[in-house]
Amino acid sequence: MATLTRQDLNFGQVAADILCEFLEVAIHLILYVREIYPSGIFQKRKKYNVPVQMSCHPELNQYIQDTLHCVKPLIEKNEAEKVVVVIMDKKHHPVERFVFEISQPPLLSISSETLLSHVEQLLRAMILKISVCDAVLDNNPSGCTFTVLVHTREAATRNMEKVQVIKDFPWIVADEQEVHMEEAKLIPLKTMTSDILKMQLYVEERTQKT
Amino acid sequence: MDDLYLDNIDEFVNDQNKIVTYKWLSLTLGVHVNIAKQMLYHYLQQKRNESSGTPLHATYLVSGKCVENGSTCHKVSVVREDKLDAVKAKMDMTISVHVYSVQRAELKDSSPLYNTDYDTVKENLKNCNKYSAIRCAAAVSLSSAELQRAQEMALVPPVEKEISKPGLNENTSATSKPSAKQPAGIMGMFASKNASKSQESSKEVKTEQKEDSSLVETSKSKTASKANPMSNFFGKSAQKKADEKPNKSIKEEMDGSSTALATASMKQSQTSPKSEIDIKEEQSKVSNALKVESKDTRNKTKRPEVVDCDDEKMESQQKKRRRIKKPQPDSSDDEVVPDSPPVPNVHTPSPKKQVTREPVSHQEVMTEKGYVSESYSESEEEPEPNSQAKDSSSLKQSFGKRKEEKKEKSQKKTSTANKPTKQPSIMGFFKKK
């Protein structure tokens, strides 16, 4: 990366790449920590120089990758406001929502190596916070599923429908019941601010889960 | 000491929802590790007696002697509180038990424990053992000149060994193990551990093994092998001198290729500050990486906890399996540990058995090394690049061979076999950077 000139580097793209990589790890970790899937499918891998649990199930991995692949163009253009991982019970009512609020600071500049290692450190801290989040959350009922929602600014989704990023992987407008949660408790987990990325992670949890 | 520390720990654990390990606590509060352990213990006692508020969970470090597969060994493991009694009962003799960490959340695996220590240790890298109880007077940081020399010397014999394999002194088989390694002293440490383990395991050789139900301590290897890197460097340099003598003529041909390798490795290694403590940290990273990739190499039917076991033990027990799967672990290993100097080769711990194979395997390894260091910048741990790596590495191999045929027809085959594969790897590394 050092040999690329500043003109070659599209800062938005770099920030989006970093963020999507992080979101992939974060989603896998949420699935592991909240026991959405049995722990047997998870395997220790390394990211940001620390071990993280990632799933080995090919279809699950493909699903998450396709999801983030579609989200990436939105992040590049700074149109994605929130990426939400919703955990739903058997009746498809959300019990938990892990909300990643994303914003890019107006003056996007990538200056040196130290910046990226600083970002790495911040992302490591985020991952650590996700790992211990079950101290502040109640247990989920069994048989939960998950889905990913993206809240966009303005009317970006209209453009998305016209240009399908991945064939056979359509995005639909989310149902009201998936988006809103009754009796929600808000539990902040972590905030990070850096030159290329600002992210807030909090959990909305339903008071009565079962 | 006054009781302010109890409030401090309370704040960390309850308010900030942190995982407080004894190491983190000692570095944060600036106290000796033994005092940190006692602090955590008192805190736990106090909170449990109060029996109010949020429940706390703790992990303990248990070390003792136990008999495993017929041989006694010293086992050190991090266990959750609920498994503590079971693990203690399983040991013949429990030497020490102390609190490893205190946290509110019930941890499902050991990764957050490593994560908490990572940043504080990295910040205090030069003096991370300031408060440690394990000391070694001989363990001093190498100066950078000494370091480069050691790496250069480490590079020359493995290359020589391939050519001069028939007729070399077989009596140095035990010592030839570490010398036949690639430059990283890290793998040398594992090899020397292997050798010593086979001799005498009831001594202070600390091996990390996995209890079925317990968590593995990853950073312990850092402190445990503190004395080894130094002895390994000294041992290696002594061996280099012995090995270099019979191969002077071949060495001249090798010089060109080996110095190129050495410069590449030095450049790569100089990206991270070089001190013995750093090597230790790399070793812990590598041991982490090895543990990670040991998962990859093994069948996925095993549960994550079980596979998290001792590298050396696994290597000694499953040398055959390792040999066959060599290309894959190396590439994934490279992806996982890009910072360390040219590749802690996972297959090298058993060079004696593989002496005949070495030219072929070495070549395979080199080519994959070349590709993977390029792909690191793209993605770190996706399995897909692995399969892609194999395809393009085979392409690279054929490319390398053609190049080599054009240039150096007169030179020996094995010497040239190394050269072209090096070229793509060096250029690839710098191009992507």
Contacts between the chains, C-beta under 8 A, distances in Angstrom:
chain1	res1	chain2	res2	distance
A	1	B	377	6.1
A	1	B	432	7.5
A	1	B	433	6.9
A	2	B	433	5.3
A	3	B	431	6.9
A	3	B	432	8.0
A	3	B	433	6.7
A	21	B	379	7.4
A	21	B	380	7.8
A	32	B	108	7.2
A	33	B	108	6.8
A	39	B	108	6.8
A	39	B	303	7.6
A	39	B	304	6.9
A	40	B	303	5.9
A	40	B	304	7.8
A	42	B	304	6.2
A	43	B	295	5.4
A	43	B	296	7.8
A	43	B	300	7.0
A	43	B	304	6.1
A	44	B	109	7.4
A	44	B	111	6.7
A	44	B	291	7.1
A	44	B	292	5.3
A	44	B	295	6.0
A	44	B	304	5.8
A	44	B	308	7.1
A	45	B	292	5.8
A	45	B	336	7.8
A	45	B	381	4.6
A	46	B	288	6.7
A	46	B	289	6.1
A	46	B	292	5.2
A	46	B	336	5.0
A	46	B	380	7.2
A	46	B	381	6.0
A	47	B	380	6.1
A	47	B	381	6.0
A	49	B	118	6.7
A	49	B	285	6.5
A	50	B	111	6.5
A	50	B	114	5.9
A	50	B	115	4.5
A	50	B	118	5.7
A	51	B	110	7.7
A	51	B	111	4.1
A	51	B	114	6.1
A	51	B	115	7.8
A	51	B	218	7.7
A	51	B	288	6.1
A	51	B	291	7.9
A	51	B	292	6.4
A	52	B	111	6.2
A	53	B	109	6.5
A	53	B	111	6.8
A	53	B	304	7.3
A	54	B	381	7.3
A	56	B	300	5.7
A	121	B	119	6.1
A	124	B	115	6.3
A	124	B	118	6.9
A	124	B	119	6.9
A	125	B	119	7.7
A	127	B	115	6.8
A	128	B	19	7.6
A	128	B	112	5.7
A	128	B	115	4.7
A	128	B	116	6.5
A	129	B	17	7.8
A	131	B	105	7.6
A	131	B	107	7.5
A	131	B	111	6.7
A	131	B	112	4.1
A	131	B	115	7.1
A	132	B	17	5.8
A	132	B	18	7.7
A	132	B	19	6.3
A	132	B	103	6.5
A	132	B	104	7.2
A	132	B	105	4.2
A	132	B	107	7.7
A	132	B	112	6.2
A	133	B	105	7.4
A	134	B	105	5.3
A	134	B	106	7.1
A	135	B	17	5.6
A	135	B	54	7.7
A	135	B	103	7.3
A	135	B	104	3.9
A	135	B	105	3.5
A	135	B	106	7.9
A	136	B	17	6.5
A	136	B	104	7.9
